[in-house]
Amino acid sequence: MSFLSSFKEKVENDSHLIPISVIILCGFLPFLWTRVDSLISWLDFTYLPNPLLTFKRALFLWDTSSALGSLNSRIPPTIFYELLRIFLDRMGFPLATAEKVFLSFIFIASGLSMYYLVSIIAKNKSRLAPLLAALFYMFNPYTMIFLWSNFTFSCFSYAFIPLRLGMFINALERKSSLRYIIYFALVWFVTTTPAYVNPVFALIDWLLLGFYFIYHLLVTRDKRTIKHTVKLTGILISIWLLLNIFWVLPISVFAKEEIDIAGLAVIGQQEFEIWRLNSASVVKVFRMAGHWGLESSYKGDPFYTWGEIFASPLFSVFGFLMTLLVFSCAILKRKNKYILYLFLLSVLSLFLIKGPHSPLGVVNTKLFSHPFLHSIYRLNYQKFGILLALSYAPLFGISLGRLCEIIKTKLGSLPSCFIIGVIAILVLVVYVYPLWTGEVIHRGGRVRPSSEYKVPSYYFEAKDWLSSDGTINNIFSLPVSKLGYANYRWEFGYSGPDLTPWILEKPVVIGTRGGWGISKVIARHFSSLCKSNALAKIFGYLNSKYLLFHQDTNWDYIEGHSWWISTSPEQYESILNNQRGIYLEKSFGKLDFYKISDEYFLPLIYPCP
């Protein structure tokens, strides 16, 4: 009894224990999304095999994964992510389990970060508002539509941006010392740097803090406080730049090359169309539904199997209930300066996400047309949706917490618990049900593969065979993707970054990114080159000892897709089997290795070690 009594007393004294436990418990939901031994692949993010190899890659600006290598100044920011992967690997976690641990880490971190932020700005003893805000930040349409359905390194920005804002507010309010600012910068550096693989997220972070900095100066009357605020912010900027110079400098130096590679140097009609598709009407954006893919499909397969349900009138009602609660907070707590800041942030986010739609669509169009801003602005829902979720979550939590107090005063505890519970379930569970059922992970269709995958065993058989080859060479992979993606017919399917270099542990020509344009030329003229028997000579000069033909390619998917340079599998086989100097050396399952004859293979150009 003494143990139970002491435990009960501890729970009663520590009002944070129960809400934090709820957040952590909900954060393990990714373990239920997929099978125990399968992984998840997203378009721009996959938990790559071989953590040690990817960690070594993060130490250099020269990317050796694509044959002769290419400049990739965006690799260094991933170093902390790769260190986390190595830690999980050395702890003995299987790859699939390690991925689930990582996803749960991001999920839990986002909830705890928001809990910390609202605990600072709410300034009351009740933990209901911070808990509801944290759960909203974990379970909302943005995380359902983009974050967990189209996972990217932006997850680090999303998970920790409430923590950064909370620490910044805390620093300015407490007039913190240099020690706290250094601590703040270090926490920011360790938790969020991987997001800066896309430097736009660094700009968004500073946009958020800069907006609060200006707001804080405007509402402050004391000159001494203003002076101290400017000083602290200046010190923070200096320390942040010093810590991040290892990736800021390379990206600054090679910014032009990166923009050219990404195809963002010219603002053409295609760029405007991408921007328009990623924008939405104010009505849709209000309920955080501003994404073109919700009602779209590819070759008959919807991008979101639950998109039609989410767009239904009933779910629109749930969305507007959420929005009503969010904006009612500005009325219920109108004297709170933090509420006003979050309200203004939400209005700014809504305006940026709506793009060319009215009202004032011409202003957004003018901003987008700016040569610098358009690369930031083109995927506006994905980027500024973070700020929208950041502003909505505290407003939702505080508003619902205040509503609970009002109902409790008028009707009593039981009715208030029931009403608040129903509202919370409708907004945090029913409205975003794919997050709870696991449907947020695409299960595949007739053509589109599942986001869940398992690497076939024959890839590892090929790896063992290649490891016995002592020569320094690379592999040319067919069919060729313009962007380094792959789409395979594995057990559950696969769509995402091509895993071939990481599984085979060999430099592989898998795409045309990074200036590796010669593969595009070869792929486009593959049929005509074969007539002159020039293929063997070309691949020999490129130090490609093998041509790897993926018979497990999802041909139905890539046919006619603008991201691939493809022909039929029958035509590929006909060319490869009737080409002088090229012959089938070995097959593993659905992988065919065609060897370049020794008379043509000239190992004169070596991959960068």
C-alpha positions in Angstrom: 0.0 0.0 0.0 2.9 2.4 0.8 4.1 2.1 -2.8 0.7 2.8 -4.3 0.2 5.7 -2.0 3.5 7.2 -2.9 2.9 6.7 -6.6 -0.6 8.3 -6.3 0.9 11.3 -4.4 3.6 11.7 -7.1 1.0 11.7 -9.9 -1.1 14.3 -8.0 1.9 16.5 -7.4 3.4 16.2 -10.9 0.6 17.5 -13.2 2.8 16.9 -16.2 3.1 13.2 -15.8 -0.2 12.0 -17.2 -0.4 14.3 -20.3 3.2 13.5 -21.2 2.5 9.8 -20.8 -0.5 10.2 -23.1 1.7 12.0 -25.7 4.4 9.3 -25.6 1.9 6.5 -25.8 0.2 8.0 -28.9 3.7 8.5 -30.3 4.3 4.8 -30.8 1.4 4.6 -33.3 3.9 4.1 -36.3 4.7 0.6 -34.9 1.1 -0.3 -35.9 1.2 1.1 -39.4 3.1 -1.7 -41.1 4.1 -5.3 -40.7 6.9 -6.0 -38.2 9.6 -6.8 -40.8 8.7 -4.3 -43.6 9.8 -0.8 -44.2 8.1 2.4 -45.5 9.2 4.2 -48.6 8.3 7.8 -49.5 9.1 9.7 -52.7 11.9 11.8 -51.3 12.7 9.9 -48.1 13.5 6.3 -47.4 15.2 4.7 -44.4 18.3 3.6 -46.5 20.1 0.4 -45.9 23.7 0.5 -44.7 23.8 3.3 -42.1 27.6 3.3 -42.0 27.9 3.9 -45.7 25.3 6.8 -45.7 27.0 8.3 -42.7 30.4 8.4 -44.5 28.5 10.0 -47.4 27.3 12.8 -45.2 30.9 13.8 -44.4 31.6 15.0 -47.9 30.3 17.4 -50.5 31.1 14.9 -53.2 28.3 12.3 -53.6 29.9 9.0 -54.7 26.7 7.1 -54.8 26.1 7.8 -58.5 29.1 6.4 -60.4 31.7 9.1 -61.0 30.1 11.2 -58.3 28.6 14.7 -58.3 28.4 17.8 -56.3 25.9 17.6 -53.5 26.2 20.4 -51.0 23.0 19.4 -49.3 24.4 16.2 -47.9 26.3 17.6 -44.8 23.2 18.7 -42.8 22.1 15.0 -42.6 25.0 14.1 -40.3 22.9 14.0 -37.0 20.2 11.9 -38.7 22.9 9.5 -39.9 24.4 9.4 -36.4 21.0 8.4 -35.0 20.7 5.6 -37.6 24.2 4.3 -36.7 23.3 4.4 -33.0 20.2 2.3 -33.7 22.1 -0.1 -35.9 24.9 -0.6 -33.3 22.2 -1.2 -30.7 21.2 -4.2 -32.7 17.8 -3.0 -34.1 16.8 -4.6 -37.3 16.4 -2.1 -40.1 12.6 -2.2 -40.1 12.4 -1.8 -36.3 14.9 1.0 -36.4 12.8 2.9 -38.9 9.7 2.6 -36.7 11.8 3.8 -33.7 12.8 6.8 -35.7 9.3 7.6 -36.8 8.0 7.3 -33.3 10.8 9.6 -32.1 9.6 12.3 -34.6 6.0 11.7 -33.6 6.7 12.0 -29.8 9.1 14.9 -30.3 6.4 16.9 -32.1 3.9 16.4 -29.3 6.3 17.2 -26.5 7.6 20.3 -28.3 4.1 21.6 -28.7 3.3 20.7 -25.0 6.3 22.8 -24.0 5.3 25.8 -26.1 1.7 25.9 -24.9 2.8 25.4 -21.2 4.8 28.6 -21.6 2.2 30.8 -23.3 -0.9 29.5 -21.5 0.5 30.3 -18.1 -2.0 28.3 -16.0 -1.9 25.2 -13.9 -4.3 23.2 -16.1 -2.5 20.7 -18.4 -5.6 20.2 -20.6 -4.8 23.0 -23.0 -1.1 21.9 -23.6 -2.2 18.3 -24.0 -5.0 19.1 -26.5 -2.6 21.3 -28.4 0.1 18.6 -28.5 -2.4 16.0 -29.7 -3.7 18.4 -32.4 -0.1 19.0 -33.5 0.4 15.2 -33.8 -3.0 14.5 -35.4 -4.1 17.1 -37.9 -4.7 17.2 -41.6 -1.3 18.5 -42.5 0.5 15.6 -40.8 -2.0 13.2 -42.4 -1.9 14.7 -45.9 1.8 15.6 -46.2 4.1 14.8 -43.3 3.3 11.0 -43.0 2.1 10.5 -46.5 5.0 12.3 -48.3 7.7 12.0 -45.6 10.8 14.2 -46.1 13.6 15.6 -44.0 11.2 18.4 -43.1 10.0 16.1 -40.3 12.8 17.5 -38.2 11.6 21.1 -38.8 8.0 20.1 -38.0 8.8 18.2 -34.9 11.0 20.8 -33.2 9.7 24.2 -34.5 7.4 24.6 -31.4 10.4 23.9 -29.2 12.4 26.6 -30.9 9.6 29.2 -30.7 9.0 28.3 -27.0 12.7 28.7 -26.2 12.9 32.0 -28.1 9.9 33.4 -26.3 11.3 32.1 -23.0 14.6 33.8 -23.7 13.1 37.2 -24.5 10.6 37.1 -21.6 13.2 36.1 -19.0 15.9 38.3 -20.5 18.1 35.2 -20.5 21.8 35.2 -20.2 24.4 34.2 -22.7 24.5 30.7 -21.3 20.8 30.1 -22.1 21.3 31.5 -25.7 24.2 29.1 -26.3 22.1 26.2 -24.9 19.2 27.3 -27.2 21.4 27.4 -30.3 22.9 23.9 -29.4 19.5 22.4 -29.0 18.4 23.9 -32.3 21.6 22.7 -34.0 21.3 19.1 -32.9 17.5 18.6 -33.3 16.8 20.4 -36.6 19.9 20.5 -38.8 18.8 17.5 -41.0 15.8 19.5 -42.2 18.2 21.9 -43.9 18.9 19.4 -46.6 16.4 21.8 -48.1 17.7 25.2 -47.0 14.2 26.7 -47.4 13.3 25.2 -44.0 16.1 27.2 -42.4 14.5 30.3 -44.0 11.1 29.3 -42.6 12.5 28.9 -39.1 14.1 32.3 -39.2 10.9 33.8 -40.8 9.0 32.5 -37.7 11.4 33.8 -35.2 11.9 37.1 -37.1 8.2 37.6 -37.1 8.0 37.1 -33.4 11.0 39.3 -32.9 9.3 42.2 -34.7 6.0 41.5 -32.9 7.8 41.5 -29.5 9.4 44.9 -30.2 6.1 46.4 -31.3 4.2 45.3 -28.1 7.1 46.2 -25.8 7.3 49.7 -24.3 10.5 49.6 -22.3 13.6 50.8 -24.1 15.9 48.7 -21.9 13.9 45.5 -22.9 14.0 46.4 -26.6 17.8 46.9 -26.4 18.2 43.5 -24.6 15.9 41.8 -27.1 18.0 43.0 -30.1 21.2 42.0 -28.3 20.0 38.5 -27.5 18.7 37.9 -31.0 22.0 39.2 -32.5 23.9 36.8 -30.3 21.6 33.9 -31.3 22.1 34.6 -35.0 25.9 34.7 -34.6 26.1 31.5 -32.6 23.7 29.7 -35.0 25.8 30.8 -38.0 29.0 29.6 -36.3 27.5 26.2 -35.6 26.0 25.8 -39.0 28.9 27.2 -41.1 29.8 23.6 -42.2 26.8 23.4 -44.5 25.8 27.1 -44.9 29.1 28.0 -46.6 29.0 25.2 -49.2 25.4 25.8 -50.0 26.1 29.5 -50.4 29.1 28.9 -52.6 27.4 26.4 -54.9 23.9 27.9 -54.7 23.8 28.6 -58.5 24.8 25.1 -59.4 22.1 23.6 -57.0 19.5 25.9 -58.5 20.5 24.9 -62.0 20.4 21.2 -61.1 17.0 21.6 -59.5 15.7 23.3 -62.6 14.6 26.4 -60.7 16.7 29.0 -62.6 13.8 29.9 -64.9 10.3 30.7 -63.9 8.3 29.1 -66.7 4.7 28.0 -67.1 5.5 24.7 -65.6 6.6 26.4 -62.4 3.4 28.4 -62.2 1.4 25.2 -62.7 3.2 23.5 -59.9 2.5 26.5 -57.6 -1.1 26.6 -58.6 -1.6 22.9 -57.9 -0.1 23.3 -54.5 -2.4 26.2 -53.7 -6.0 26.0 -52.7 -9.1 28.2 -52.0 -9.4 29.9 -48.7 -12.3 27.6 -47.8 -10.1 24.5 -48.2 -7.0 26.0 -46.6 -9.1 27.0 -43.5 -9.6 23.3 -42.7 -6.0 22.5 -43.7 -7.0 20.6 -46.8 -5.0 22.6 -49.3 -3.3 19.8 -51.3 -3.9 18.9 -55.0 -3.4 15.2 -54.5 -6.5 14.7 -52.4 -8.8 14.5 -55.4 -6.2 13.3 -58.0 -5.1 9.9 -59.3 -2.4 8.3 -61.5 -3.6 5.8 -64.1 -6.8 5.3 -62.1 -5.1 4.8 -58.7 -5.9 7.7 -56.3 -3.0 9.3 -54.6 -5.0 9.2 -51.3 -7.4 6.3 -51.0 -9.3 8.2 -48.4 -9.3 11.5 -50.2 -12.9 11.2 -51.4 -14.1 10.6 -47.9 -12.0 13.5 -46.5 -13.6 15.8 -49.2 -17.1 14.8 -48.3 -19.6 17.3 -46.7 -19.6 15.5 -43.4 -15.8 15.8 -43.0 -16.0 19.4 -44.1 -18.2 20.0 -41.1 -15.6 18.4 -38.9 -13.0 20.7 -40.5 -15.0 23.8 -39.9 -15.6 22.8 -36.3 -11.9 22.6 -35.9 -11.4 26.0 -37.5 -14.2 27.6 -35.4 -12.5 26.4 -32.2 -9.1 27.7 -33.5 -10.3 31.2 -34.3 -12.7 31.5 -31.3 -9.5 31.5 -29.2 -8.7 35.0 -30.4 -12.0 36.1 -28.8 -11.9 34.1 -25.6 -8.3 35.0 -24.9 -8.1 38.4 -26.7 -5.9 40.0 -24.0 -3.1 37.4 -24.3 -0.3 38.8 -26.6 0.8 35.2 -27.5 -2.7 34.4 -28.8 -2.6 37.5 -31.0 0.8 36.6 -32.4 -0.4 33.0 -33.2 -3.6 34.4 -34.8 -1.6 36.7 -37.0 0.8 33.8 -37.9 -2.2 31.7 -38.9 -3.6 34.5 -41.1 -0.1 34.9 -42.8 0.2 31.2 -43.3 -3.3 31.0 -44.8 -2.5 33.8 -47.2 0.7 32.2 -48.4 -0.8 28.8 -48.9 -3.8 30.0 -50.9 -1.5 31.2 -53.6 -3.2 32.8 -56.6 -6.7 32.3 -55.3 -8.7 35.3 -54.1 -8.6 37.5 -52.1 -5.5 39.4 -53.2 -4.2 36.6 -55.4 -2.4 39.1 -57.5 -0.1 39.9 -54.4 0.9 36.2 -54.1 1.5 36.0 -57.9 3.8 39.0 -57.7 5.7 37.4 -54.8 6.0 34.1 -56.7 7.4 35.8 -59.8 10.4 37.1 -57.8 13.5 35.0 -58.9 14.5 34.4 -55.3 11.1 33.8 -53.7 9.7 31.4 -56.2 12.0 28.5 -55.2 10.8 29.0 -51.6 7.2 29.6 -52.5 6.5 26.9 -55.3 5.5 24.1 -52.8 3.7 26.4 -50.5 1.4 23.9 -48.8 4.2 21.6 -47.9 6.4 24.4 -46.5 4.0 27.0 -45.0 1.6 24.2 -43.8 4.1 23.8 -41.0 3.5 27.3 -39.8 -0.3 26.8 -40.1 -0.2 23.7 -38.0 2.1 25.5 -35.5 -0.4 28.4 -35.1 -3.5 26.3 -35.1 -2.4 23.8 -32.5 -2.0 26.2 -29.5 -5.2 28.1 -30.5 -7.2 24.9 -30.6 -5.8 23.6 -27.3 -6.3 26.8 -25.4 -9.7 27.4 -26.9 -11.0 23.9 -26.0 -9.5 24.2 -22.6 -11.2 27.5 -22.0 -14.5 26.1 -23.3 -14.1 23.3 -20.8 -13.8 25.8 -18.0 -16.9 27.7 -19.1 -19.1 24.5 -19.4 -17.8 23.2 -16.1 -18.8 26.5 -14.4 -22.3 26.4 -15.9 -23.1 22.7 -16.1 -20.6 20.8 -13.9 -17.6 18.5 -14.4 -19.4 15.5 -16.0 -21.1 17.4 -18.9 -18.0 19.4 -19.6 -15.9 16.2 -19.8 -18.5 14.6 -22.1 -18.8 17.6 -24.5 -15.0 18.3 -24.7 -14.4 14.6 -25.1 -16.8 14.4 -28.1 -15.3 17.4 -29.8 -11.8 16.1 -29.2 -12.7 12.7 -30.7 -14.4 14.3 -33.8 -11.4 16.6 -34.5 -8.4 14.5 -33.3 -9.6 11.0 -34.3 -12.5 10.9 -36.8 -11.4 13.8 -38.9 -7.9 12.4 -39.3 -8.8 8.7 -39.0 -6.1 7.5 -41.5 -3.5 8.3 -38.9 -5.1 6.0 -36.5 -6.0 3.2 -38.9 -2.6 3.2 -40.7 -4.2 4.2 -44.1 -1.9 7.2 -44.1 0.6 4.6 -45.5 -0.5 3.9 -49.0 -1.4 0.2 -49.5 -1.1 0.2 -53.3 -3.4 0.0 -56.2 -3.6 -1.5 -59.7 -0.5 0.4 -60.9 0.7 2.4 -57.9 2.8 0.2 -55.5 2.4 0.2 -51.7 4.5 2.5 -49.6 5.3 -0.6 -47.5 8.1 -2.7 -48.9 10.6 -5.5 -48.4 13.8 -5.8 -50.4 13.9 -9.2 -52.3 16.6 -11.6 -51.2 18.2 -11.7 -54.7 19.5 -8.2 -54.2 21.7 -9.4 -51.3 22.8 -12.4 -53.4 23.9 -9.9 -56.1 25.7 -7.9 -53.4 27.7 -10.9 -52.2 28.7 -11.7 -55.8 29.8 -8.2 -56.6 31.8 -8.0 -53.4 34.2 -10.7 -54.8 35.1 -8.4 -57.7 38.3 -6.7 -56.8 38.3 -4.2 -59.7 37.3 -0.5 -59.2 34.3 0.0 -61.4 30.7 1.2 -61.4 27.3 -0.1 -62.7 25.0 1.4 -65.2 21.4 0.8 -64.2 18.5 0.4 -66.6 15.9 1.7 -67.1 17.1 5.3 -66.4 15.3 7.7 -64.1 15.8 11.4 -64.7 15.6 12.0 -60.9 17.1 8.9 -59.4 13.8 7.3 -58.5 12.8 3.7 -58.8 9.4 1.9 -59.1 9.6 -1.9 -58.6 7.3 -4.9 -58.5 8.5 -6.3 -55.2 6.3 -8.3 -52.8 4.4 -5.2 -51.8 5.9 -3.0 -54.5 8.3 -0.1 -54.1 8.4 3.6 -55.1 11.0 6.0 -54.0 14.8 6.7 -54.2 16.6 3.9 -55.9 18.1 1.7 -53.2 20.5 -0.1 -55.6 23.7 1.7 -54.6 23.0 1.2 -50.9 22.2 -2.5 -51.2 24.9 -3.4 -53.7 27.5 -1.0 -52.0 28.7 0.0 -55.5 28.6 3.3 -57.3 25.6 3.0 -59.6 24.4 5.3 -62.4 20.7 5.5 -61.3 19.7 8.9 -62.6 20.6 12.1 -64.2 20.7 14.4 -61.2 23.8 16.1 -60.0 25.0 16.9 -63.5 25.3 13.3 -64.6 23.7 14.2 -67.9 25.6 11.7 -70.0 23.3 8.9 -68.7 20.3 10.9 -70.0 22.0 11.2 -73.5 22.8 7.4 -73.5 19.3 6.5 -72.4 17.5 8.7 -74.9 19.6 7.3 -77.8 19.9 3.8 -76.5 18.1 2.3 -79.5 20.0 4.2 -82.1 23.4 3.6 -80.4 23.0 -0.1 -80.5 22.9 -0.1 -84.3 26.5 1.1 -84.5 27.7 -1.3 -81.7 28.8 1.8 -79.8 27.3 0.9 -76.5 30.2 -1.3 -75.3 32.7 1.4 -76.1 30.8 4.1 -74.3 30.2 2.1 -71.2 33.8 1.0 -71.2 35.1 4.6 -71.2 32.7 5.4 -68.4 34.3 2.6 -66.3 30.9 0.8 -66.2 31.9 -2.9 -66.0 28.2 -4.0 -65.8 24.9 -3.0 -67.1 22.2 -3.8 -64.5 18.8 -4.5 -66.1 16.0 -4.4 -63.6 13.4 -6.9 -64.8 11.5 -6.2 -61.5 10.7 -2.7 -62.8 7.0 -1.7 -62.5 6.7 -1.1 -66.3 3.0 -0.2 -66.1 3.9 2.6 -63.7 6.9 4.2 -65.6 5.4 3.9 -69.1 4.7 7.4 -70.2 5.9 8.9 -66.9 7.9 12.1 -67.4 10.5 11.1 -64.7 11.7 8.0 -66.6 13.4 7.5 -70.0 12.0 4.1 -70.7 11.2 1.6 -73.4 9.6 -1.8 -73.2 11.4 -4.6 -71.4 11.4 -6.7 -74.5 13.2 -4.0 -76.5 15.8 -3.6 -73.8 16.5 -7.4 -73.7 16.7 -7.5 -77.5 19.3 -4.7 -77.6 21.4 -6.1 -74.8 21.4 -9.6 -76.1 22.4 -8.6 -79.6 25.1 -6.0 -78.9 28.7 -6.7 -79.6 30.9 -6.5 -76.5 28.0 -6.9 -74.1 26.9 -10.3 -72.8 24.8 -11.6 -69.9 27.2 -12.5 -67.1 24.9 -13.4 -64.2 21.3 -13.3 -63.1 19.9 -13.1 -59.6 16.1 -13.4 -59.5 15.0 -10.5 -61.6 18.4 -8.7 -61.8 20.4 -9.3 -65.0 24.0 -8.3 -65.0 25.4 -7.7 -68.5 29.2 -7.5 -68.6 31.2 -5.2 -70.8 33.8 -7.2 -72.6 37.4 -6.8 -71.4 38.5 -5.4 -74.8 36.2 -2.4 -74.2 36.3 -2.1 -70.5 39.0 0.5 -69.8 39.3 1.3 -66.1 40.8 4.7 -66.6 38.3 6.9 -64.8 37.8 6.0 -61.2 35.0 6.8 -58.8 35.9 9.2 -56.1 36.7 7.2 -52.9 
